[in-house]
């Protein structure tokens, strides 16, 4: 947009300068041929081809560099805005952790696992899938509940064999007035209540992605703050955040609460990127300055995002910021260089020292140099 604005002012101005150049040389007593040659050389020098190429070529190469590393910038604006990020907010499950949940502990017996699996078998959430997988591994025959209601960010309410089943986090049981003992353990607890009576819980945990700690450190070293926004329990979220070096954690958030918290962070800390993968992350991905989705995530998240990390690797986050900033830097270099050369040669043309061949070099030569300068992005580490 800046290049377009510059060209919009630059082109009418140089046409006027070209006409003035012809008139000045005619008034000075030079021949019509000499005056026309100088006026035309000014026009050739001022051709905005280099300015027109300055940013699009850099953006194309930047997009290519991103694709080479499995980073898809959906638009030129996405590429540009990524580099302006001042704080990165990350989801936990599927983003920092692999999302390969397994049932680590059952408090309440295998019957509790069967009840949970019956309720969770229709869900595509990684935690639900791990519960169903654990039940099938024990050769349990699953049944479909008579009623089923998925409660966003809390769990599931179902009716099975005429009994009301609650499977979810502490918030769900608290809302329903079910009392239960509290304990701190690493992982995600799925609490179970039958007819408003607490029965026990399943403890599910996943593993942190390789390189997540290095990615967070790379962001911090480049001056970017990190924060975790997750719907998971606070104990589990803080454990993962501490392991990778994230100091600020906001846990137990519903989808809309994630968006509200991100907007609050933006107001105090500047442009924010949110990185997530789940269907519950779609609102905050759409509401962030830059929404980035993991390629292995839900279709809704990928659709709402501005950037997609096809490798689903956290290391792609600092890499995307680096590519965006390099692209912006090269684009600005192209604009400044093209303007500087053209203005210098134009002054020579006005004074009668720039021949036509020098004017051609100032036009086509500068455009070629802008292209070659943009290609340097491919060789940046």
N, C-alpha and C positions, 0 to 999 in steps of 0.2 A: 504493500500500500504506500509506503514511504517513497519507493522508487517511482511509482505511478504519479504521486504528487509532484515529485521533483521534475519528472519528464513533462508534466502538464504545465509547469512554469517555464522550464528550460527551453522547450521547443518554440513557443511563440516569441520568447525573448531573443533567441538566436536568429530567427527569421527577420525580426526587426533590425538586429545588429547587422545582418547581411545586407539588407537594403541600405542602411546608413553607411556601411562600408563602401558600397558602389557609389553612392552620392558624394561622399567625402573625397574619393579619389577623382571623380569627375570634376568636382569643384576645384580640386588641387591642380587640374590641368592635365591629368593623365588620359590616355586614350580609352575609348569605350571597351576595347578588348582587355586591357590591363585591369580596368575597374571591375569588369564582369568576372575575370579570372579570380580576383581577390574575394569578391562577394561569394562566388561559388565555392571557393576553398573553405570559407567560413561555414557555409552550409554543410559541406562534406565533413568537416571537423566536428560539427555539432550534431551529426546524426545520432539519435539516441539508442542505436542498436546495443552498444555496450551497457547502457543503463538498463535497457530492457532485459538483457541477459544476466545482469549482475546478481539478482536474487533467484530467479527461476532455476538457473543452472545449479546454483549452490543447493537449493532445496531438493532438486532431483537427485543430486549426488548424495545429499544427506539421507534421503529416503532409501536410496540404494544401499548405503552403508548400514542403515538400520535393518533392512531386509536381510543383508548378509549375516547379521547377528541374530536374526529371528525376532526383530522388533518392527512391528507394523505401525507406522504413523498414518492414520486414516486420511488426514488432510494436511496441507501446508501449514495451516493455522495450528494444528496439533503439534507439528514439529517445532514451530516457533515458540508456542506457549510453554512447551515442556522445559525449555531452557530458562524460563523465567521463574521456575519453581523455587520457593524458599523453604517449604516444609513438606515432608512426605509422610502421609498417614497410611499405615498398612493394616490390613485385616490380618487375623492370625491363621485360621484354618484354611489350608489350601494355598496360602500366600507365603507365610513364613514357615509354616509346617507343611509336610507332604500331604496331609489329609488321609494317610493310610491308617485309619483308626483300627484298633483291635481292642476287644474286651479284655481288660487286664484283671478285673476283679468282679465277683458277683457276691453281693451281700443280700441274702434272702433266698438262696437256692436256685437250682436250674429252672424251677417253675416261674421264677421272676423273669428269667431270660426269655422263656417261651411267651409270656404275657407281652413283654416289650416287643419281641419280634413280630407277633401278630399285629400289633398296632403300627409298627414302623415299616412294614413290608411295602407300603405304597409310596414311601418317601424316597427321594433321590439324594438326601443329605448324606454326606460321608459317614456321620455317626450312625444314622439309621441303617445304612448299608452294612456297617461293621457288626451291628447287633444281629441283623438277619443272617449274615455270613456265619457268625458264631453259633446261631441256633441250627442252621443247616449242617454245620460241622458236627453237631451232636445228634444229627438225624431226627430233629424235631419236625413234626408235621404242623405246618402253619395254617391258620384259619383266618378268614376275612371277618373283621368286626361288623356288627350290625350297623353301627354308626361310627363315623370317623370325622374329626375336625382338627385341622392343623392350625396351631396358634403361633403366628410369626414370632420368632425370637424367644419362645417359651417352651414349646413342645407339642404334645398331641393329647386330645381328649377323645376317648373312644368308648363304645359300649360293646362288651364281649360277654356272651352267656348271661345277658341281662344285668351285668354289673358295669358300673361306670369306672373306667380306667383312666388314670392320669399318668402320662409318661413325659417327663420334661425336667427343666431346671428348678432351682429353688424358688425362683419368681413365680412359676406356675403353681406350685403347691401353696405358696404363701397367699397368692390371690384367691385360691379356693379354700383358704382357712384350714389347711391340713398341717398339723404340727409334725416336726421331724427333727432328729438330732443333727447337729452340724459338726463337721470335721474338715480339716484341711488335708488334701491329698493332691499330688500332681496328676492332672488329667481332667476330663470332663465327666461330671456325674449326671447320670440319667436316673432321677428319682421316680419311684413308682408308688402310686396310691390306688387302692381298690375301694370303691364306695367311701371315699374321703378318709380312709384309714391307711396310714403310711406302712408300706411293706418292705422297703429296702431300696437298694440302688445298684446300678451297674457303673463301673469305673472304666471309661474309655480314654485312651491316650494315643497320640500319634507322635511322629518323629520330626525334628526340626530339619529343614532342608540344608543340604551341604552348601556351604558358602554364604548362608544367610548372615552370619556374624560378620564376615568380611564385607558383605554388601552394605550393611549398616555402618560399619567403620568407614568405608569409602565415602558414603554420603556425609558422614560427620566431618571427615577430613576436607571435603569440598565446601564446607560451610552450610550444609543442609541439615536442618533439624528433622528428627524422626519421632513419630508418635504412633501408638497402636490404638485402633478403634475396632472393637470386637464385641460380638454378642455372647461370647463364651464367659464362663465364670471367672471372677476376679483372680482367684488363686492360680488357676491354670494360665490365665493371660499374663500375670506377673511373672510366673515361673519361666515362660517362654521369652518374654520381653527381657528379663534379666539375663537369660542365656545368650541372647544375640546383641545385647547392649542398648536396648531401647529404654529410655528413662521415664517417659511419660506414657501411662496406660489408662485407657478408658474402657472398662469392661461392662458386660451385661447390658449392652445397648440394643434396642430394637432398630430396625432399618431406618425409621424416621428420626430416631434419636442420634444415629450415626451422622445423618445429614446435618442435623441441628448442631451437633458438637463440632463438625468440620467447619461449618459456617462461622461458629464462634472462634475457632482457631484462626481462620482466614482473617478475621477482623483485627486480631492482635498480632499475628505473625506473618501475614502476607500471603502471596499466591501459594495454593496448596495442590499437591497431587495426591489422589487416593488410589491405592492399589488393592484390588480385591478380586474375588473369583466366583462368589456365590450369587444366586438369584436375589438374595436379600441385600446384596451390595449395589444393585442396579440404581436405586434412587440417589445414593451418595456418589456413585460414579458419574451420573449425569449432572449432579450439582457441583462437582469439584471444578476447579480451574482446569485441571487435566485429570481425566479419569483413565486409569490404566488397568486392564484386565489380564489375568493369566489365561493363556491359550487353552489350558485344560479345564477352564471354568465353565459355568453355565452360559448357555446361549444368550440369555437376557443380559448378563454382565458384559459379554463381548460386544453385544449390540449397542449398549449404552456407553461404552468406553471410547475415548479418543485415541488411545494407544493400546495395542495388544502385544503382550510378550508371548510369542509362540512357543518358546522354550519352557515357559512357566518357571523360570529361574529368577530368584530375587536379584542376582547379580546384573540382570538386564536393566534394573532401575537406575543405578548410577551410570551405566553405559548409555542409556537413552538420554539422560541429562547431558552427558559429555558430548554425544553426537549433536544434540540440538544446539548447544553452546558453540561448538566448533563451526556448525553450519551458519549460525547468526554472525559469528566473527568473520568468516570468509565472505559472506554476503556484504557486510559493511565495508570490508577491505575493497571489494569490487566496486561498490558505489563511489567511495572516496577516491580510489585510484582513477576510475573512469572520468570523474568530474575534474580532478586535478590536471590530468594530462590534456583533456579537451580544452580547459580554460587556458592553460599555458600555451598550447599551439594556436588557439584562437587569437590570443594577444599578439602572437607572432604574425598571424594572418592579417590582423587589422593593421599592423605596422608594415605589411608588405614583404615580410621575410619568409613566410610559409608558402612553399610551392604546393602544387596539387598532389605530388607524390607523398609529401609529408602529411598532407591532409588525409590521404587514404590510409596511411599508416596509423594516424591518430584515431581513425574510425575502425577499420577492420582489425588492425593490430591490437588495439585495446580490447576489442570484443574477444579476440582469440586469447589474449592474456587472462581475461576474466574467466573464460572456460577452463584454461589450464590451472588457474589458481583454485577454482572450485574442485577440480579433480584431486587436489591435495588432501581433501577430506578423507579420501579412500586410504591414504597412507598415514593418517594420524593414528596413534596407538591409544 
